[in-house]
Amino acid sequence: MIADLRHLVPGGAITAGELDKAAGAIIRPGDRLLLRTDVNKTYMMNEWEKRSPYLRSDGTRWCIEQRVVLVGYDFYHGVDEPGARRVFNASRTLSEAGIVTLPYLNNLDRIPGERATLVASAQACGSGSVPRAGRDSRLMRAPAMRLAQLGAAALAL
């Protein structure tokens, strides 16, 4: 499911209220939630990190309470809310709740509608890369397909 949050650029807070407005009516337990801002269209350019919104604590709790299984970002996921208790607070809190985070997505604008089928697979980094709980640094590829449609929109990392 794709939550359109482009109006929060530059640097706005992704709150529980914002997520509820963007996805509350259609989110279901087990969904994969993709946060769309289109910031990664200018990845590593024009102070990309500073323009990225951030997932506030109540927004993080909202994701956990909705029982999503994955949160994908198309913006810099390392921006913490002011006064965060630790670095990468939102991503770490989601991970601790068993929710997979999928940063560095792109081209979410190519997916028509709010729902798509997401397929993500890990790719080993270098030779002999072995996944380790809590420290897996594998690259991901995440193609998405709109249901009942022959074509697919690629989400490039």
N, C-alpha and C positions, 0 to 999 in steps of 0.2 A: 504494500500500500504506500502511496506517495503523498506526503504532506507538503503542500506548497507554502513555503515560508519566505519567499523572495522579498516580501515587504519588510523583513527584519534586517535587511542589508542596507547600510553598513552597521555592523557591530551590535545588533539588537539582541535582547534576551529571548531565548526560546523557553517560554514559560508553560506551565500546565494549561493555562487559559488559551495560549496560542495553539498548543497542540490539540486541545479540545475543539477549538474552532476549525482547525485544518483537518482533523481526522476523527474526532470524537463520535460523529454520527455513523461512521462505517468501520472503525477499527474493531478487530475481533481477537480474542486470545489466540496466540500462535502466529499472528501476523508478523511479517518482516516489514518494519517501518523505515522508509527511506525519506530523509529530510532534504527537501529540494530548496536550494537558494540560488543556484547557478554561479556561485562564487568560484568554483573550480574551473570555470571557463577561462579564467585569468590566473590559473595556477602559477605561483611563484612570480607574479608580476604585480605592479601597482599596489604594493603593500597588501597583498592578498590576505595575509594573516589578520591584519588589523580590520579589514572589511568583513571578516567572517563573524557571523553571530555566535553565540555560545549557548549551550544547554544549561539552563539554570537548575538548581537543586530540585525545585518543585516539578520542573519538566522531566528530570531524570526519574523522580518518583512516579510521575504519571506513566512513563513507559513501563516501569516495573509493575505498577498496579493494573495496567491494561494487559499484562502478561504477553507482551511482544517477545519474540525469540531473537530478534536481530534489529539493530538500529544502524542504518547506513547514513553516511554524511557526504554531501558534495561540497563541503567547505572545510576549512582547517579545524579539526576536532580538538586541537590543543589549547584553544582559548578557554580559559577558566573564568567563571563568574567572579566579580570583585569579592575579595575576602574568602575565596575557596580555601578549604582546610588542607588541601594538598594539590600537587601538580597533577594534571589530567584527571581531576576529580570526577567529572561526569562519566568519562570512559571507564575509569576504574570502578566506580560504583555500579555501572551497568554490568561490567564483567563479573564483579563479585556476586551479583544477583543472577548470574548464569545467562546473561544476555550477550550475544556476540555483537561486537562492533565492527563495522565495515567502513573504514574511512577512505577518502580520496576517490569517491565515485565521481563520475562526470556524465554528461549527456542525459540527465534525467528529463530534460525538456523534450527529448525524442520519444518518450513513452506517452502515448495518448491515454488519457483517462487517469483514474486514481488507483487502479489495480493492475498488476502484472504478475507474471510468474518469474520469480528470481531464482537463478541457479548460480551458486558460488562454489568455486573449488580452489583448494590451496595448491600452490606451485612451489616446489622446493627452491630455496635460494642457495645456489652453489652446490657443490658435491657433498654428499653425505649429510644433508640437512635432516635432522630428526626432530619432529615436533615435541615440545616439552610443555607440560601443563603450566599455563600462566606466562610462558615466555616464547611462544611460537612466533617466529618472525617470517613466516611464509608470505609470499605475495598471493594476492587473490585476483581472480578474474571473475567478473560478475555480469554475464549476459542476462538480459531480461527480455521476456516475451509477453506481449499482450495476449490474454486468453482469447481463444477462438480467432486467431489471426496467424497467417502463415509467416509473415516477416518478424524479425527481431530487431530491437534497438540495442546496440552494444553499449555497455557502460565501461568506458576505458579508465584504467587506473592512471 
